[in-house]
Amino acid sequence: MTLRTSLRTSRTALVGVTVATAAVVALSVGLAAPASAKTATTTGDYRVTIGSTTYDPAPGKTAKVEDLAASSGRIVVSGVNNRFTIDPSTLGVYDYTLTGAPDPLRMVTKPTVVFASKVPTLTAAQLAGARIKQLEIRDDTLVALFTTNGGKFKIQAKDGAQGGIFQMETEFAGPVEFTHTLGAGVFYFVNPNTGKVNFGDGTSAVTSGSGAHQMLLGKDSPQVATKTFQSGSVTKWIVQPGGRLGGVLGEDSVELSQGATNCTSQCQAQNQIHGSLPVPADPVNPTPIAG
């Protein structure tokens, strides 16, 4: 990441933006850094574009946007290791992409869309009056809290190559259905070494040379959520109020853990394993789930 000495924005005036030096504490509720983060060499660096304004804080600084009307266009989140867009009209996330930036932890060597979309099913009444209640960007972390006439919706992300680097949380009066659709060439499969469902592209790791990368492996990470549909490219979940649906990449996605507990308040940290459990061998020629 190129060192910068001041908060950079576009020439458009910043509405409702303050710059703070206080740290964003682990994405507020505890998204973990990758378990093997100490071996990474690529530092994450998010910048966010809303309309014609780009928020790009200097290293160690925080850009904070508060109470901003959600525009009709997509919010663009760009990082070193991953990028995606948020559509305020659906509160969905689209084109979640791993960039393949050089790093010992990378799992691809070129931009790869892992998720075409992650979308909650909300009614027009639930979506009405959508606003960006708070957006915080600091180095490799992002927290975006949306409010609507029907409830609240939070998106958290970390610009890392692996680990627990994404989650969506819902606070509406009742349960919300989420639909995850994988990108082209990526598929869900039952990992023969663990018996659990992972996603990936089936490409084996390359251990040396300029094209070195680990195997692309990930999993949906639910909490207080129930899977209602599973195919080779789509999962659907019912997420209860206060629950969340996250994404985990790399070793954390295949550790032999028991999974998250049914906790809905300030509980993610106690459910994180942080690389303390055995990691099985990579699957060989995984088969997409039928359907």
Secondary structure, DSSP 8 states (H G I E B T S, - for coil): ----SS-EE-SS--SSEEEE-S---TTTTT----TTGGG-------EEEETTEEEE--TT-EEEEEEEE--SS-EEEE-SSEEEEEETTTTEEEEEEE---S-TT-S-SS-EEEEEEEEEE--HHHHTT-EEEEEEEETTEEEEEEE-SSEEEEEEEE--SSEEEEEEEEEESS-EEEEEEE-TT-EEEE-TTTSSEEEE-----B-SSTT-B----EEEEEEEEEEEEE-SSEEEEEEEEEEEEEEEEGGGGTS------S--SS-TGGG--TT-S------SS--B---
